[in-house]
Amino acid sequence: MTNRRWVLIETSGNQRYIFGSSRLRHVVGASHLVHEIGTVWVPDEAARLGLEDPVMTASGKALLLVDSSDAGRDLIRAVTGRALRDAPGLRVTGVVGPAFDPADPHAHEPARRDTYALHAAARAARPDLLLRDRVFPWHLLCRDSGLPAAGEEYYGPERRVPAATGVLTRSAATGRGHRRLSERLGTPLDVVVPSHLDELVHGGWVAVVHADGNGVGGLFRDFLRHVWHAERPGGAAGDTGPVPLQTHAEYQGAVARELDAATWDAVRDAVAQVAAAHSPAGSAGQAAVPPASVSPGVDRLAGRLLPVVVGGDDVTVVCDAVLAVPFVRAFAAAFTRHTAAQPTLSAITRAATGQAGLTASAGIAIVKLHHPFAVAYDLAEALTAAAKQFSHDGRPLAAFDLHVVHTSTLRDLTELREYAGAGEGDGAGGARVARHAGPYLIDDPDDLPDALRARNAAQLDKISDWLGPRGWLSATQAHALREAADRSLTEYLHQLALTLGRSTAPPEAHDLLAVQDGGDRPPFLRLFDAMQLRGLRLTEPPAAARDNGPDGDDR
């Protein structure tokens, strides 16, 4: 064959599509449809058309090689037509790239880059989906999306409400999504997924957690150079050379598969570790998970954690808020461990970064259950971006940031953050002092440079222990410090001196509770994050959960 072409099919606007409804059954169904497009629909249609297996498949994305532009267009037409029927409202775009000579090892990478550029242009040129479903005064509107209703669905055991076509297809995919989540978690961990998806068990607050691998995009920016070095691990750093098309395709597919496998392994490990910490003999600081200790802990977590998106290096979880920080810390450690254990992925990562494993950062938005999921997800995404800003010796550091939302006002993260009033002579040099201490670095404090050790999550653990039943800092004293900070930073420091002078505080208490140097960021206080997290409790669910109607079928 003298010519080959890349075909790229990818979804866009995934967050808007997945979190466009605040009902968890719709969120899970939408996420599963995004997953199916790349991993099921494209391979199925390619096989039906007699095309080669895709080079790479992932949630919402597939990359293929074809012999002609007609074959590529036939595949795109089949997949996008199926999306119109089975996933209306989800934007799916495909392009056929320019022809290249497969025997020329220098030709396939420029053609791949051109294919991605064509895809970006085609996606930007498409009209907004709202133009397809215009609303007129005589329309009956969907309860959840506000679009014209096309039918009805269950809301509760008997009540039926108007629903748009996109909402109905999300609900129809919910059963498949629920089964996939349960199968990927495996027994006994699958009990953490609510049996009725709209009935997440929680103690009054829920967390929307978004975790993302650090520097994963950088692996693909100079992918062929990393492949060349992975094939020749002893080569000099500056050396490079041509990579055959077959080798390129094999590495593309292997990295995508191994990254997805490592992410799922990390999620399972994180759930198991959180469950073991809540078993009768568990402890939050344990690193290994004895199998016998997992089951009792998992029973306590039944229905409290729902993985919404797990694909590539992206993870989005909705859970009881008390589980969020332990889950994120366990996931970040497991993600590094499992990415280092994948042979092809670790070879590419080592060639790109000098390290075998990848790191991950996360954002945690703690909200009330009926807070709009789209808004909570945007906040979690902004917190993830804030957590990704730390590195050491060129390697991104694992970190998380969190925010507890006490208001429904739709504001940016920078506007939601609170600061203590500062003045001259208060130890902060007149600068505003943040009442939050994030982002928190997850790495061992001994592995961090001196300038970043103050942001380690271990410091949060110490203050949390002080606030516990056996700690020296009582709830009355902690609230007195918070009320003093509401007045001014000077009042806070004065109240802190009084509290330390009247208690059995350890010597390090003053250093941990006083104003901390933020480096190139504002100074900060640690106490208030610890108080908010300490207030979360793993409450026992009611004896009989309210039945919210069928959501485990494919109706």
Salt bridges, closest charged atoms under 4 A:
GLU36 OE2 - HIS32 NE2 3.01
GLU36 OE1 - ARG176 NH2 3.09
GLU45 OE1 - ARG48 NE 2.85
GLU45 OE2 - ARG82 NH1 3.71
GLU52 OE2 - ARG4 NH2 2.93
ASP67 OD1 - ARG4 NH1 2.33
ASP70 OD1 - ARG73 NH2 2.61
ASP74 OD1 - ARG77 NH1 3.00
ASP86 OD2 - ARG82 NE 3.68
GLU109 OE2 - ARG112 NH2 2.86
GLU109 OE2 - ARG113 NH1 3.66
GLU109 OE1 - HIS248 NE2 3.74
ASP128 OD2 - ARG16 NH1 3.66
ASP144 OD1 - ARG143 NH1 3.57
GLU152 OE1 - ARG160 NE 3.81
GLU153 OE2 - ARG23 NH1 3.04
GLU153 OE2 - HIS26 NE2 2.78
ASP198 OD2 - ARG23 NH2 2.96
GLU199 OE2 - ARG546 NH2 3.13
ASP212 OD2 - LYS388 NZ 3.45
ASP222 OD2 - ARG225 NE 2.63
ASP260 OD2 - ARG184 NH2 3.93
ASP265 OD1 - ARG268 NH2 2.32
ASP269 OD2 - ARG337 NH2 2.92
ASP269 OD2 - HIS338 NE2 2.70
ASP320 OD2 - ARG304 NH1 2.69
ASP393 OD2 - HIS392 NE2 3.39
ASP401 OD2 - ARG417 NH2 2.74
GLU418 OE1 - ARG435 NE 3.86
ASP450 OD1 - ARG453 NH1 3.41
ASP461 OD1 - ARG329 NH1 2.80
ASP486 OD1 - ARG435 NH1 2.74
GLU491 OE1 - ARG487 NE 3.77
GLU508 OE1 - LYS462 NZ 3.29
ASP511 OD1 - HIS510 ND1 3.88
GLU540 OE2 - ARG300 NH2 3.27
ASP547 OD1 - HIS196 NE2 3.86
ASP551 OD1 - HIS196 ND1 3.68
ASP553 OD2 - ARG555 NH2 3.04
ASP554 OD2 - ARG179 NH2 2.96
